[in-house]
Amino acid sequence: MRQCSSGALHSLADSAPGVGERVAAIGFPLGAGLTLTQGSVSVVTAITPTGADSATVAMSFVSTQDTADAPSDLPVPRICWQTQLPVTNLGDDARIGTARSGATTKNSC
């Protein structure tokens, strides 16, 4: 189990799924109930060092969901996402942070 900066615990698989392989994503949107979407495995597009023990990871992924579960500003069944996430404590105890405001974009695809 790993704990992210938000405090959530995540169980990691023994082996990594292949790029494009379908995976489940469970979320707890602010002020809403549990949601479940399906997405493809993320693709890391860049890793930029930001300090001695930190980096920003640029990545993209695709989600598919019922339009009722989609973001209210893009109620479509398939979304292509691009984001940049801060990572600290590089190594075995790495911590993935929350994307800063404006660092995530999405479009229908």
VMD Tcl script that builds the backbone (N, CA, C; Angstrom):
set m [mol new atoms 327]
animate dup $m
set s [atomselect $m all]
$s set {name element resname resid chain x y z} {
  {N N MET 1 A 0.842 -1.175 0.000}
  {CA C MET 1 A 0.000 0.000 0.000}
  {C C MET 1 A 0.890 1.242 0.000}
  {N N ARG 2 A 0.458 2.243 -0.740}
  {CA C ARG 2 A 1.141 3.531 -0.772}
  {C C ARG 2 A 0.140 4.604 -0.383}
  {N N GLN 3 A 0.616 5.642 0.283}
  {CA C GLN 3 A -0.257 6.742 0.661}
  {C C GLN 3 A 0.118 7.970 -0.156}
  {N N CYS 4 A -0.880 8.567 -0.808}
  {CA C CYS 4 A -0.613 9.773 -1.595}
  {C C CYS 4 A -0.737 10.995 -0.698}
  {N N SER 5 A -0.376 12.156 -1.225}
  {CA C SER 5 A -0.356 13.370 -0.415}
  {C C SER 5 A -1.728 13.741 0.133}
  {N N SER 6 A -2.800 13.265 -0.512}
  {CA C SER 6 A -4.147 13.554 -0.010}
  {C C SER 6 A -4.510 12.671 1.173}
  {N N GLY 7 A -3.669 11.664 1.441}
  {CA C GLY 7 A -3.941 10.737 2.537}
  {C C GLY 7 A -4.572 9.438 2.082}
  {N N ALA 8 A -4.992 9.349 0.826}
  {CA C ALA 8 A -5.618 8.131 0.317}
  {C C ALA 8 A -4.578 7.022 0.195}
  {N N LEU 9 A -4.993 5.797 0.467}
  {CA C LEU 9 A -4.110 4.643 0.322}
  {C C LEU 9 A -4.391 3.950 -0.999}
  {N N HIS 10 A -3.353 3.547 -1.686}
  {CA C HIS 10 A -3.485 2.879 -2.970}
  {C C HIS 10 A -2.736 1.555 -2.927}
  {N N SER 11 A -3.355 0.508 -3.409}
  {CA C SER 11 A -2.711 -0.787 -3.522}
  {C C SER 11 A -2.126 -0.900 -4.920}
  {N N LEU 12 A -0.858 -1.226 -5.002}
  {CA C LEU 12 A -0.195 -1.331 -6.289}
  {C C LEU 12 A -0.176 -2.780 -6.749}
  {N N ALA 13 A -0.341 -2.985 -8.032}
  {CA C ALA 13 A -0.331 -4.338 -8.598}
  {C C ALA 13 A 1.084 -4.901 -8.575}
  {N N ASP 14 A 1.185 -6.226 -8.644}
  {CA C ASP 14 A 2.493 -6.876 -8.701}
  {C C ASP 14 A 3.188 -6.643 -10.028}
  {N N SER 15 A 2.400 -6.410 -11.075}
  {CA C SER 15 A 2.988 -6.118 -12.384}
  {C C SER 15 A 2.209 -4.983 -13.022}
  {N N ALA 16 A 2.896 -4.231 -13.836}
  {CA C ALA 16 A 2.268 -3.079 -14.468}
  {C C ALA 16 A 1.435 -3.500 -15.669}
  {N N PRO 17 A 0.248 -2.917 -15.831}
  {CA C PRO 17 A -0.531 -3.181 -17.048}
  {C C PRO 17 A 0.148 -2.500 -18.232}
  {N N GLY 18 A -0.120 -2.984 -19.411}
  {CA C GLY 18 A 0.469 -2.406 -20.609}
  {C C GLY 18 A -0.174 -1.087 -20.973}
  {N N VAL 19 A 0.573 -0.242 -21.686}
  {CA C VAL 19 A 0.030 1.039 -22.140}
  {C C VAL 19 A -1.205 0.769 -22.994}
  {N N GLY 20 A -2.281 1.468 -22.715}
  {CA C GLY 20 A -3.529 1.299 -23.446}
  {C C GLY 20 A -4.442 0.234 -22.879}
  {N N GLU 21 A -3.952 -0.582 -21.933}
  {CA C GLU 21 A -4.794 -1.602 -21.310}
  {C C GLU 21 A -5.846 -0.919 -20.450}
  {N N ARG 22 A -7.080 -1.432 -20.492}
  {CA C ARG 22 A -8.167 -0.829 -19.731}
  {C C ARG 22 A -7.998 -1.118 -18.248}
  {N N VAL 23 A -8.209 -0.085 -17.449}
  {CA C VAL 23 A -8.119 -0.196 -15.998}
  {C C VAL 23 A -9.294 0.552 -15.385}
  {N N ALA 24 A -9.613 0.234 -14.154}
  {CA C ALA 24 A -10.691 0.928 -13.443}
  {C C ALA 24 A -10.098 2.068 -12.639}
  {N N ALA 25 A -10.849 3.134 -12.520}
  {CA C ALA 25 A -10.447 4.279 -11.703}
  {C C ALA 25 A -11.602 4.629 -10.794}
  {N N ILE 26 A -11.335 4.678 -9.511}
  {CA C ILE 26 A -12.371 5.005 -8.535}
  {C C ILE 26 A -12.077 6.401 -8.011}
  {N N GLY 27 A -13.098 7.248 -7.959}
  {CA C GLY 27 A -12.881 8.609 -7.493}
  {C C GLY 27 A -13.936 9.048 -6.512}
  {N N PHE 28 A -13.578 10.037 -5.751}
  {CA C PHE 28 A -14.485 10.665 -4.804}
  {C C PHE 28 A -14.482 12.156 -5.101}
  {N N PRO 29 A -15.238 12.605 -6.118}
  {CA C PRO 29 A -15.265 14.033 -6.439}
  {C C PRO 29 A -15.741 14.843 -5.237}
  {N N LEU 30 A -15.201 16.058 -5.095}
  {CA C LEU 30 A -15.602 16.902 -3.975}
  {C C LEU 30 A -17.106 17.106 -3.974}
  {N N GLY 31 A -17.720 16.854 -2.840}
  {CA C GLY 31 A -19.143 17.092 -2.686}
  {C C GLY 31 A -20.035 16.086 -3.392}
  {N N ALA 32 A -19.464 14.977 -3.852}
  {CA C ALA 32 A -20.256 13.980 -4.578}
  {C C ALA 32 A -19.922 12.589 -4.056}
  {N N GLY 33 A -20.688 11.617 -4.501}
  {CA C GLY 33 A -20.473 10.251 -4.074}
  {C C GLY 33 A -19.393 9.555 -4.882}
  {N N LEU 34 A -19.177 8.320 -4.561}
  {CA C LEU 34 A -18.200 7.479 -5.241}
  {C C LEU 34 A -18.531 7.351 -6.721}
  {N N THR 35 A -17.526 7.447 -7.565}
  {CA C THR 35 A -17.719 7.232 -8.996}
  {C C THR 35 A -16.743 6.156 -9.462}
  {N N LEU 36 A -17.086 5.509 -10.538}
  {CA C LEU 36 A -16.224 4.498 -11.133}
  {C C LEU 36 A -16.192 4.735 -12.629}
  {N N THR 37 A -15.037 4.895 -13.156}
  {CA C THR 37 A -14.876 5.050 -14.592}
  {C C THR 37 A -13.884 4.012 -15.069}
  {N N GLN 38 A -13.808 3.855 -16.362}
  {CA C GLN 38 A -12.779 3.012 -16.951}
  {C C GLN 38 A -11.865 3.911 -17.741}
  {N N GLY 39 A -10.598 3.594 -17.736}
  {CA C GLY 39 A -9.652 4.405 -18.486}
  {C C GLY 39 A -8.559 3.533 -19.050}
  {N N SER 40 A -7.735 4.158 -19.848}
  {CA C SER 40 A -6.587 3.428 -20.357}
  {C C SER 40 A -5.394 3.754 -19.477}
  {N N VAL 41 A -4.412 2.894 -19.537}
  {CA C VAL 41 A -3.202 3.107 -18.757}
  {C C VAL 41 A -2.559 4.418 -19.184}
  {N N SER 42 A -2.102 5.160 -18.223}
  {CA C SER 42 A -1.492 6.455 -18.473}
  {C C SER 42 A -0.183 6.329 -19.237}
  {N N VAL 43 A 0.112 7.365 -19.989}
  {CA C VAL 43 A 1.365 7.455 -20.723}
  {C C VAL 43 A 2.125 8.651 -20.172}
  {N N VAL 44 A 3.328 8.419 -19.683}
  {CA C VAL 44 A 4.167 9.508 -19.211}
  {C C VAL 44 A 4.811 10.145 -20.428}
  {N N THR 45 A 4.608 11.450 -20.590}
  {CA C THR 45 A 5.141 12.149 -21.756}
  {C C THR 45 A 6.398 12.944 -21.443}
  {N N ALA 46 A 6.628 13.256 -20.162}
  {CA C ALA 46 A 7.844 13.975 -19.782}
  {C C ALA 46 A 8.040 13.890 -18.275}
  {N N ILE 47 A 9.300 13.895 -17.860}
  {CA C ILE 47 A 9.657 13.988 -16.444}
  {C C ILE 47 A 10.660 15.130 -16.333}
  {N N THR 48 A 10.290 16.149 -15.557}
  {CA C THR 48 A 11.129 17.333 -15.412}
  {C C THR 48 A 11.589 17.457 -13.964}
  {N N PRO 49 A 12.891 17.343 -13.708}
  {CA C PRO 49 A 13.376 17.535 -12.336}
  {C C PRO 49 A 13.037 18.936 -11.846}
  {N N THR 50 A 12.587 19.036 -10.593}
  {CA C THR 50 A 12.250 20.331 -10.011}
  {C C THR 50 A 13.024 20.597 -8.725}
  {N N GLY 51 A 13.884 19.686 -8.356}
  {CA C GLY 51 A 14.691 19.826 -7.141}
  {C C GLY 51 A 15.501 18.564 -6.946}
  {N N ALA 52 A 16.241 18.516 -5.852}
  {CA C ALA 52 A 17.108 17.370 -5.588}
  {C C ALA 52 A 16.325 16.073 -5.419}
  {N N ASP 53 A 15.117 16.168 -4.920}
  {CA C ASP 53 A 14.333 14.969 -4.618}
  {C C ASP 53 A 12.903 15.096 -5.129}
  {N N SER 54 A 12.706 15.853 -6.228}
  {CA C SER 54 A 11.353 16.052 -6.736}
  {C C SER 54 A 11.367 16.231 -8.247}
  {N N ALA 55 A 10.194 16.043 -8.845}
  {CA C ALA 55 A 10.040 16.191 -10.291}
  {C C ALA 55 A 8.582 16.474 -10.604}
  {N N THR 56 A 8.343 16.960 -11.816}
  {CA C THR 56 A 6.992 17.092 -12.332}
  {C C THR 56 A 6.842 16.064 -13.440}
  {N N VAL 57 A 5.782 15.268 -13.370}
  {CA C VAL 57 A 5.534 14.227 -14.359}
  {C C VAL 57 A 4.355 14.655 -15.223}
  {N N ALA 58 A 4.608 14.813 -16.517}
  {CA C ALA 58 A 3.543 15.119 -17.474}
  {C C ALA 58 A 3.010 13.797 -17.995}
  {N N MET 59 A 1.698 13.647 -18.007}
  {CA C MET 59 A 1.106 12.385 -18.436}
  {C C MET 59 A -0.231 12.617 -19.119}
  {N N SER 60 A -0.678 11.602 -19.840}
  {CA C SER 60 A -1.984 11.654 -20.486}
  {C C SER 60 A -2.681 10.324 -20.293}
  {N N PHE 61 A -4.002 10.367 -20.321}
  {CA C PHE 61 A -4.801 9.148 -20.219}
  {C C PHE 61 A -6.174 9.413 -20.801}
  {N N VAL 62 A -6.912 8.337 -21.036}
  {CA C VAL 62 A -8.264 8.420 -21.587}
  {C C VAL 62 A -9.218 7.795 -20.582}
  {N N SER 63 A -10.339 8.476 -20.333}
  {CA C SER 63 A -11.367 7.892 -19.471}
  {C C SER 63 A -12.643 7.686 -20.275}
  {N N THR 64 A -13.365 6.644 -19.909}
  {CA C THR 64 A -14.695 6.417 -20.468}
  {C C THR 64 A -15.653 6.291 -19.295}
  {N N GLN 65 A -16.793 6.940 -19.389}
  {CA C GLN 65 A -17.744 6.963 -18.293}
  {C C GLN 65 A -19.128 7.293 -18.819}
  {N N ASP 66 A -20.120 7.023 -18.005}
  {CA C ASP 66 A -21.476 7.464 -18.298}
  {C C ASP 66 A -21.448 8.988 -18.306}
  {N N THR 67 A -22.158 9.605 -19.210}
  {CA C THR 67 A -22.133 11.062 -19.282}
  {C C THR 67 A -22.604 11.713 -17.972}
  {N N ALA 68 A -23.439 11.016 -17.210}
  {CA C ALA 68 A -23.881 11.541 -15.919}
  {C C ALA 68 A -22.716 11.628 -14.929}
  {N N ASP 69 A -21.677 10.821 -15.130}
  {CA C ASP 69 A -20.511 10.828 -14.244}
  {C C ASP 69 A -19.368 11.676 -14.785}
  {N N ALA 70 A -19.529 12.197 -15.988}
  {CA C ALA 70 A -18.484 13.015 -16.601}
  {C C ALA 70 A -18.452 14.399 -15.948}
  {N N PRO 71 A -17.350 15.134 -16.108}
  {CA C PRO 71 A -17.319 16.501 -15.581}
  {C C PRO 71 A -18.470 17.329 -16.171}
  {N N SER 72 A -19.037 18.204 -15.368}
  {CA C SER 72 A -20.201 18.973 -15.821}
  {C C SER 72 A -19.877 19.878 -17.006}
  {N N ASP 73 A -18.609 20.280 -17.144}
  {CA C ASP 73 A -18.245 21.148 -18.268}
  {C C ASP 73 A -17.859 20.365 -19.522}
  {N N LEU 74 A -17.870 19.026 -19.444}
  {CA C LEU 74 A -17.579 18.188 -20.607}
  {C C LEU 74 A -18.335 16.858 -20.462}
  {N N PRO 75 A -19.672 16.888 -20.580}
  {CA C PRO 75 A -20.484 15.688 -20.368}
  {C C PRO 75 A -20.476 14.755 -21.583}
  {N N VAL 76 A -19.356 14.084 -21.785}
  {CA C VAL 76 A -19.196 13.167 -22.912}
  {C C VAL 76 A -18.735 11.806 -22.383}
  {N N PRO 77 A -18.939 10.748 -23.154}
  {CA C PRO 77 A -18.576 9.417 -22.675}
  {C C PRO 77 A -17.084 9.086 -22.740}
  {N N ARG 78 A -16.308 9.860 -23.494}
  {CA C ARG 78 A -14.865 9.569 -23.632}
  {C C ARG 78 A -14.092 10.885 -23.568}
  {N N ILE 79 A -13.126 10.941 -22.641}
  {CA C ILE 79 A -12.343 12.165 -22.442}
  {C C ILE 79 A -10.853 11.846 -22.507}
  {N N CYS 80 A -10.119 12.663 -23.239}
  {CA C CYS 80 A -8.656 12.599 -23.266}
  {C C CYS 80 A -8.135 13.652 -22.294}
  {N N TRP 81 A -7.328 13.224 -21.341}
  {CA C TRP 81 A -6.803 14.091 -20.287}
  {C C TRP 81 A -5.299 14.263 -20.453}
  {N N GLN 82 A -4.802 15.442 -20.116}
  {CA C GLN 82 A -3.379 15.705 -20.018}
  {C C GLN 82 A -3.178 16.437 -18.692}
  {N N THR 83 A -2.165 16.028 -17.920}
  {CA C THR 83 A -1.936 16.654 -16.628}
  {C C THR 83 A -0.461 16.646 -16.275}
  {N N GLN 84 A -0.120 17.435 -15.293}
  {CA C GLN 84 A 1.231 17.479 -14.754}
  {C C GLN 84 A 1.122 17.314 -13.253}
  {N N LEU 85 A 1.770 16.286 -12.727}
  {CA C LEU 85 A 1.680 15.985 -11.300}
  {C C LEU 85 A 3.037 16.158 -10.634}
  {N N PRO 86 A 3.059 16.788 -9.453}
  {CA C PRO 86 A 4.307 16.893 -8.712}
  {C C PRO 86 A 4.597 15.570 -7.998}
  {N N VAL 87 A 5.850 15.159 -8.018}
  {CA C VAL 87 A 6.276 13.947 -7.315}
  {C C VAL 87 A 7.430 14.338 -6.391}
  {N N THR 88 A 7.315 13.970 -5.114}
  {CA C THR 88 A 8.371 14.252 -4.144}
  {C C THR 88 A 8.875 12.953 -3.555}
  {N N ASN 89 A 9.948 13.028 -2.803}
  {CA C ASN 89 A 10.560 11.848 -2.186}
  {C C ASN 89 A 10.849 10.787 -3.238}
  {N N LEU 90 A 11.514 11.183 -4.308}
  {CA C LEU 90 A 11.803 10.238 -5.389}
  {C C LEU 90 A 12.486 8.993 -4.835}
  {N N GLY 91 A 12.125 7.851 -5.359}
  {CA C GLY 91 A 12.651 6.573 -4.887}
  {C C GLY 91 A 11.528 5.705 -4.372}
  {N N ASP 92 A 11.858 4.819 -3.438}
  {CA C ASP 92 A 10.877 3.853 -2.936}
  {C C ASP 92 A 9.726 4.495 -2.182}
  {N N ASP 93 A 9.906 5.699 -1.651}
  {CA C ASP 93 A 8.856 6.361 -0.873}
  {C C ASP 93 A 8.273 7.563 -1.628}
  {N N ALA 94 A 8.243 7.479 -2.958}
  {CA C ALA 94 A 7.748 8.593 -3.769}
  {C C ALA 94 A 6.309 8.941 -3.413}
  {N N ARG 95 A 6.006 10.224 -3.476}
  {CA C ARG 95 A 4.660 10.718 -3.184}
  {C C ARG 95 A 4.167 11.534 -4.372}
  {N N ILE 96 A 2.989 11.172 -4.855}
  {CA C ILE 96 A 2.370 11.886 -5.969}
  {C C ILE 96 A 1.422 12.925 -5.396}
  {N N GLY 97 A 1.621 14.170 -5.780}
  {CA C GLY 97 A 0.791 15.259 -5.293}
  {C C GLY 97 A -0.377 15.541 -6.221}
  {N N THR 98 A -1.099 16.571 -5.914}
  {CA C THR 98 A -2.250 17.004 -6.699}
  {C C THR 98 A -1.789 17.999 -7.752}
  {N N ALA 99 A -2.343 17.886 -8.946}
  {CA C ALA 99 A -1.995 18.824 -10.019}
  {C C ALA 99 A -2.350 20.243 -9.596}
  {N N ARG 100 A -1.466 21.173 -9.903}
  {CA C ARG 100 A -1.743 22.576 -9.573}
  {C C ARG 100 A -2.880 23.082 -10.463}
  {N N SER 101 A -3.512 24.131 -10.049}
  {CA C SER 101 A -4.607 24.727 -10.815}
  {C C SER 101 A -4.130 25.074 -12.229}
  {N N GLY 102 A -4.882 24.649 -13.222}
  {CA C GLY 102 A -4.550 24.930 -14.616}
  {C C GLY 102 A -3.615 23.919 -15.251}
  {N N ALA 103 A -3.127 22.937 -14.487}
  {CA C ALA 103 A -2.176 21.968 -15.027}
  {C C ALA 103 A -2.849 20.777 -15.699}
  {N N THR 104 A -4.166 20.689 -15.626}
  {CA C THR 104 A -4.890 19.571 -16.235}
  {C C THR 104 A -5.818 20.116 -17.320}
  {N N THR 105 A -5.737 19.496 -18.489}
  {CA C THR 105 A -6.647 19.845 -19.578}
  {C C THR 105 A -7.385 18.588 -20.015}
  {N N LYS 106 A -8.539 18.788 -20.631}
  {CA C LYS 106 A -9.338 17.651 -21.091}
  {C C LYS 106 A -10.086 18.062 -22.342}
  {N N ASN 107 A -10.358 17.068 -23.189}
  {CA C ASN 107 A -11.175 17.315 -24.375}
  {C C ASN 107 A -11.854 16.026 -24.794}
  {N N SER 108 A -12.925 16.163 -25.519}
  {CA C SER 108 A -13.649 15.018 -26.030}
  {C C SER 108 A -12.804 14.335 -27.081}
  {N N CYS 109 A -12.767 13.016 -27.051}
  {CA C CYS 109 A -11.973 12.296 -28.057}
  {C C CYS 109 A -12.630 10.978 -28.442}
}
mol reanalyze $m
mol bondsrecalc $m
mol representation Tube
mol addrep $m
